Amino acid sequence: MIKDNSFEILYVPSDPSGLYVSSPDVNRPGLMLCGHDRFFDPQRVQFLGKGEFGYLNSLSAEERGASLERFFAARPACVIVTRSIDPPEEL
């Protein structure tokens, strides 16, 4: 997936050739970033785009850090930043 789509890797916990996406479904995690994690499926590919970053940018640095920490604590299988958006430092 990385090679086929020419993705730039920001972080990978291990050799990407050994990583596989097991769910064909995708998700935009706006609700998770807002704190509603009841139905969050970390096996899905997560897309962060204008809406998600618009919300994150409306938060204080402390709130943004807490939101992202909660999101990544769920250990999403894959996170893709869309539209060539420069992710915030907290990411």
Disulfide bonds with the S-S distance in Angstrom:
none
